[in-house]
Amino acid sequence: MYKILNTDKVITAKPAFKEGEVLDLDRETRATPKEIFLGEVKSKSVFPLLILHLIRKRPEYGNSIIHQIREMTAGVMSVSPNTIYPILRRLEEKGYVKGEWEKPDTRSRRFYELTPAGEEKYREMKERFGEHLLRVKEAIEALQKELYG
């Protein structure tokens, strides 16, 4: 475990490589910010939180959510239908969102809206995730300051 010192906090981080592992500098220096940071961000439930956030504003359908996430994050966090639709189904099964077909007679777009239970879950997730986003932001700022002054 390494410790990254910050003026206000100590941030602990696991080492990126195992002892004795060879570092491929060519591959590592080509890594995008998405590849470096998204794994950690995804693991903290950002997509369900973003989905609830977007649906909270107005009813949305899957491809619209995908497009909005891509635009909101300038492409750093692009997401596929294979990720979004299972999350939407899980949120619906748990009663956090309610989905309705645009045209019930055909397989058209399915619009999702937040339920009262979803509103409560959204507030809970937002509160929990805020601290994590702050740590990611601080880590990026520390890296930027170290590398670019």
C-alpha distance (Angstrom), angle and dihedral (degrees) to the residues before:
residue distance angle dihedral
M1 . . .
Y2 3.79 . .
K3 3.78 124.9 .
I4 3.77 120.7 -138.8
L5 3.76 109.9 -156.0
N6 3.74 118.9 -141.6
T7 3.78 127.0 178.7
D8 3.80 91.4 -109.5
K9 3.80 105.2 23.3
V10 3.77 144.6 20.7
I11 3.78 111.2 -124.4
T12 3.80 116.3 -160.4
A13 3.78 120.1 -151.7
K14 3.78 135.0 179.8
P15 3.80 115.1 -116.5
A16 3.79 111.8 -96.5
F17 3.81 94.0 -136.1
K18 3.77 134.9 42.4
E19 3.78 119.2 -118.4
G20 3.79 110.0 -84.0
E21 3.80 93.2 16.2
V22 3.80 114.3 137.0
L23 3.78 114.4 -122.5
D24 3.80 113.5 -134.9
L25 3.80 99.6 -150.6
D26 3.78 94.0 -174.6
R27 3.79 91.8 56.6
E28 3.80 94.8 39.5
T29 3.81 95.7 50.3
R30 3.81 90.3 52.1
A31 3.80 92.3 55.9
T32 3.78 112.9 118.6
P33 3.80 123.5 -135.1
K34 3.80 85.9 -108.8
E35 3.81 91.1 58.6
I36 3.79 92.8 44.2
F37 3.80 100.3 47.4
L38 3.80 109.1 17.7
G39 3.80 96.1 76.6
E40 3.79 90.8 62.2
V41 3.79 93.5 41.3
K42 3.82 93.3 49.6
S43 3.78 91.5 49.9
K44 3.80 89.7 60.3
S45 3.81 95.2 62.5
V46 3.78 98.1 -103.0
F47 3.81 94.1 149.4
P48 3.82 96.2 55.5
L49 3.81 88.4 45.5
L50 3.81 92.3 49.5
I51 3.80 91.2 47.1
L52 3.80 92.1 51.7
H53 3.81 89.7 45.3
L54 3.81 93.6 52.7
I55 3.80 94.4 42.7
R56 3.80 89.3 48.6
K57 3.82 89.3 64.9
R58 3.82 94.5 51.2
P59 3.82 139.1 -33.5
E60 3.82 110.8 -67.7
Y61 3.80 138.6 -177.3
G62 3.80 127.1 -136.3
N63 3.80 101.7 -98.3
S64 3.79 90.7 46.3
I65 3.81 89.7 53.9
I66 3.82 90.7 49.4
H67 3.81 91.1 50.9
Q68 3.82 93.3 47.1
I69 3.82 93.4 50.0
R70 3.81 90.5 49.7
E71 3.83 91.6 49.5
M72 3.82 95.2 41.9
T73 3.82 91.4 54.8
A74 3.82 97.3 37.0
G75 3.81 89.6 -116.1
V76 3.81 95.1 -56.7
M77 3.79 90.0 113.0
S78 3.76 106.8 37.7
V79 3.77 115.2 166.2
S80 3.78 132.4 -163.3
P81 3.80 130.7 -133.8
N82 3.83 86.5 -112.7
T83 3.80 87.6 66.0
I84 3.80 102.0 36.7
Y85 3.80 101.4 46.0
P86 3.83 96.7 52.9
I87 3.82 88.8 48.7
L88 3.81 90.6 50.1
R89 3.82 90.5 49.7
R90 3.82 91.2 48.6
L91 3.81 91.6 48.6
E92 3.80 89.3 49.6
E93 3.83 92.8 48.1
K94 3.81 89.5 52.6
G95 3.80 91.2 49.9
Y96 3.82 96.4 -114.6
V97 3.80 94.3 118.3
K98 3.78 134.5 24.0
G99 3.80 119.3 -144.5
E100 3.78 127.7 -156.2
W101 3.79 129.6 179.2
E102 3.79 115.2 -115.7
K103 3.81 88.6 -136.7
P104 3.82 108.2 20.8
D105 3.83 92.6 -162.0
T106 3.82 93.2 61.4
R107 3.79 137.5 35.0
S108 3.78 94.8 -96.7
R109 3.78 129.6 144.8
R110 3.79 115.6 -43.2
F111 3.79 111.8 -139.6
Y112 3.79 118.5 -153.6
E113 3.78 127.5 -156.2
L114 3.78 131.8 -174.0
T115 3.80 119.6 -101.0
P116 3.82 124.0 -150.7
A117 3.83 88.4 -100.5
G118 3.82 87.9 50.5
E119 3.80 90.9 52.7
E120 3.79 89.9 54.0
K121 3.82 92.0 46.4
Y122 3.81 90.1 48.2
R123 3.82 92.1 55.2
E124 3.81 91.1 47.0
M125 3.82 93.9 48.8
K126 3.80 93.0 44.0
E127 3.79 91.5 53.6
R128 3.82 92.7 48.1
F129 3.80 95.1 44.8
G130 3.81 96.3 47.1
E131 3.80 93.1 75.6
H132 3.80 91.5 50.3
L133 3.81 92.5 51.0
L134 3.78 89.3 50.5
R135 3.83 90.3 53.9
V136 3.82 91.7 49.1
K137 3.83 90.2 48.5
E138 3.82 91.5 49.2
A139 3.80 91.4 48.5
I140 3.81 91.8 50.8
E141 3.81 91.6 47.1
A142 3.82 90.7 49.3
L143 3.81 90.5 50.6
Q144 3.78 92.1 47.4
K145 3.81 91.8 49.3
E146 3.81 92.5 46.9
L147 3.80 94.7 47.2
Y148 3.79 101.6 36.0
G149 3.79 105.0 21.4
